[in-house]
Amino acid sequence: MQKIAVCVSGGGTNLQAIIDAVNNGTIKNTEISIVISNKENAYALERAEKAGIKGVCISPKSFDSQDQFADEMIKTLEENNIDLVVLAGYLVIIPKKLIETYRNRIINIHPSLIPSHCGMGYYGLKVHESVLSHGNKVTGATVHFVDEEADHGPILLQKAVEVMEGDTPEVLQRRVMEQAEWIILPKAIDLIGAGRVEIIDNIAHIK
């Protein structure tokens, strides 16, 4: 049984998609062991509580250094025997120590087709604003493994979404969630839990 930790900062819509996918069997052989937020009042923690999942707040602001924050995260993950860390709308820079400890065991969902509209400063509506300002006709979402560079690391899954005439950032954000994020993130977790993902020469392969 794969044990996962889901890290969130806000409402937790991707968390809900994961909870639903575990409950309906889309994600097999997986248990959400803990939900971690950097914000005490994140609605995602309420979602976790309603689903009977342990939720904790670990804020980097509570620590004097990135290393101390990393140590607390690692301690929490180890105490819960976590196999995979899922960043689902987690607006925190992941400390290098945490990445090194969980190398190729941390995945992130990003609301664009990496390597476009990604990197430092590209999060939430800012991503969709960038897509619209560039006149993109297609956007989408990407699940990738996390490395030391923002929105980098081996790409596992991508799904394209059409940009419509008259889209606002909010409308586009919702379409990307519904048509891409909520589909490929559960699929990625299921693939990893089934042992079907292999990283060779920094490229993710599905067996």
SVG drawing of the C-alpha trace seen along z (x, -y; Angstrom):
<svg xmlns="http://www.w3.org/2000/svg" viewBox="-17 -40 38 42">
<polyline fill="none" stroke="black" stroke-width="0.4" points="0.0,0.0 1.5,-3.3 1.3,-6.0 1.1,-9.6 1.3,-13.0 -0.5,-15.8 0.9,-19.3 -1.5,-22.2 -1.7,-26.0 -5.3,-26.9 -8.7,-25.5 -7.5,-22.0 -9.5,-21.3 -6.7,-19.0 -6.7,-17.3 -10.4,-16.7 -9.8,-15.2 -7.3,-12.8 -9.6,-11.9 -12.4,-11.2 -10.1,-9.1 -9.0,-7.0 -12.6,-6.5 -13.8,-5.5 -10.9,-3.3 -9.3,-5.4 -6.2,-5.5 -5.6,-2.0 -3.4,-0.6 -2.9,-4.1 -3.7,-5.7 -3.6,-9.5 -1.8,-9.3 -1.5,-13.0 -2.3,-16.4 0.2,-19.2 -0.5,-22.9 1.7,-25.9 -1.4,-27.9 -3.5,-27.2 -6.7,-28.5 -6.3,-26.6 -9.7,-25.1 -7.8,-22.0 -7.3,-21.1 -11.1,-21.2 -11.4,-18.9 -9.0,-16.5 -10.8,-16.5 -14.2,-15.8 -12.6,-12.9 -11.1,-11.5 -7.5,-12.3 -4.9,-13.6 -4.1,-17.3 -1.2,-19.4 0.1,-22.9 3.8,-23.3 4.7,-26.8 8.2,-27.8 7.7,-31.1 7.7,-29.3 11.4,-28.3 14.6,-30.3 16.0,-28.5 15.1,-26.5 17.0,-23.5 14.9,-23.6 11.8,-23.7 13.1,-20.8 13.9,-18.8 10.4,-19.2 8.9,-18.2 11.2,-15.1 10.4,-14.1 6.6,-14.3 6.9,-12.4 9.1,-9.7 6.7,-9.3 3.9,-8.7 5.9,-6.2 5.4,-8.3 6.3,-6.8 5.3,-9.8 4.9,-13.5 2.3,-15.2 2.4,-19.0 -1.1,-20.0 -1.2,-23.8 1.6,-24.1 3.0,-27.6 6.2,-27.0 9.8,-26.7 10.8,-23.1 14.1,-23.1 17.1,-21.3 17.5,-19.0 13.9,-17.8 14.4,-17.2 17.6,-15.3 15.9,-13.1 12.9,-12.3 14.6,-12.4 12.2,-11.2 9.5,-10.8 8.0,-14.3 5.6,-15.2 4.0,-18.6 1.0,-19.6 1.6,-22.8 -1.3,-24.5 0.6,-24.9 2.4,-22.8 6.0,-23.0 8.4,-24.5 6.0,-27.3 4.6,-29.7 6.4,-28.2 9.2,-28.9 9.6,-31.4 6.6,-33.7 4.3,-31.6 1.5,-30.3 -2.3,-30.4 -3.9,-33.0 -0.6,-34.4 0.0,-31.4 -3.3,-31.8 -2.8,-35.5 0.5,-34.8 -1.1,-32.3 -3.8,-34.8 -1.4,-37.7 0.8,-35.6 -2.3,-34.7 -1.8,-30.9 -4.4,-28.8 -3.6,-25.8 -2.5,-25.4 -2.9,-22.6 -1.3,-21.0 1.8,-19.1 2.7,-16.6 6.4,-16.4 8.9,-15.2 10.4,-18.0 14.1,-18.9 16.1,-21.9 14.7,-24.2 11.1,-25.6 8.7,-23.8 11.5,-21.7 12.3,-18.0 11.3,-15.0 7.8,-15.4 5.5,-12.5 2.2,-13.4 0.8,-16.4 -2.7,-17.1 -3.6,-19.9 -6.6,-22.2 -8.0,-24.6 -8.0,-28.3 -11.3,-29.8 -12.0,-33.3 -13.1,-35.6 -11.5,-33.5 -10.7,-35.3 -7.9,-34.0 -10.6,-32.7 -12.5,-30.8 -9.4,-29.3 -8.1,-28.3 -11.4,-26.4 -11.2,-24.6 -7.6,-23.6 -8.5,-22.1 -11.5,-20.2 -10.1,-19.0 -6.5,-18.4 -5.3,-18.8 -8.1,-16.6 -7.4,-13.9 -3.6,-13.6 -2.7,-14.1 -4.7,-11.1 -3.5,-9.1 0.2,-10.0 -0.3,-8.8 -1.9,-5.6 1.0,-4.9 3.6,-5.5 1.8,-3.3 1.6,-0.5 5.4,-0.7 5.0,-1.7 7.2,-4.8 10.9,-4.7 13.3,-7.7 16.3,-7.1 18.7,-9.9 16.4,-12.4 13.4,-11.4 10.3,-9.7 9.2,-6.6 5.9,-4.8 6.3,-1.0"/>
</svg>
